[in-house]
Amino acid sequence: MDLNALQTFIAVVRAGGFAAAARETDVPRSSVSSTIRKLEKNLGVRLFKRSTRAFSLTAEGQTLYQNCANAMSSLTDAVASVTGGGESFGGEIRMTLPADFPAHIAAAAIAEYRQRHPAVRFHIRNTNEVLDLVANNIDLALRIGSSNPQDAIIRGVINMNLGLFGSKRYVETTGVPLHIREVASLIGPQRAELRRLILESFASDARPAAFDIVADSFTFIRELVLCNQGVGILPISLCRADMEAGSMVRVLDEQFSLTVRMCLTHPSRADLSPKVASFAQVLARHLEAGSNSLAPAAIG
């Protein structure tokens, strides 16, 4: 089997097309197309569905990609570790972060890592969608807990403490609630797993029936609270400055408090390459160091 052909195939899938892959690999488009045709001929299957308007993998192409992408990455890492005297990696790391997670923490980790491994490329996707790590070829994801049974938790890195908060004006207008059912408008997260954890943390006789407003960003929930739209479930660290400024107050702290663990996850321990494992350690250290100053934390 021609490993260069497989690398070209992976490049086409990741780039989203032949022309894009040609640009990224600095190879003529005709050469990319020719390589893929030869690979399809050798395998006896079609790997891509081609048309003027669409580009997608066939079932056989999807199977080949899922089975060989991580293997090729491991081979690349092995070659890089030998040619670099075991000191430097190459290739790509694909990672997802919550959409409004503080960018400076992850950016500092990437900057430190690339000082030692400048040949490593990063593909970062900021999203609160819980993506299938295997289908989307994601090496590493920062999430709350284990969002999918197939995910393996590398390590918990941040404890995020949640509480109930209202703006000073809202509480002065409606009165300080003595029970969760006295809250006229409750604002909470959209993600089902996090909602379940929140609702289960209330005593059975103090469990709210539903949220009046849901959002998938703690930053947006905070803004709704400051706009006097109700009592919001928010990270305490995110509200600390607002409380010190007197614009926000914590309520019902005896009825509700919840600590959730943010973790780094990957598709499976068997698929964790040395390159990704080494970066995960750097990122975890930066996350732990920055947890005390964590501001707009995301739901993720």
Secondary structure, 3 states (H helix, E strand, C coil): CCHHHHHHHHHHHHHCCHHHHHHHHCCCHHHHHHHHHHHHHHHCCCCEEECCCCEEECHHHHHHHHHHHHHHHHHHHHHHHHHCCCCCCEEEEEEEECCCCCHHHHHHHHHHHHHHCCEEEEEEEECCCCCCCCCCCCCEEEEECCCCCCCEEEEEEEEEEEEEEEEHHHHHHHCCCCCHHHCCCEEEECCHHHHHHHHHHCCHHHCCCCCCEEECCHHHHHHHHHCCCCEEEEEHHHHHHHHHHCCEEEECCCCCCEEEEEEEEECCHHHCCHHHHHHHHHHHHHHHHHHHHCCCCCCC
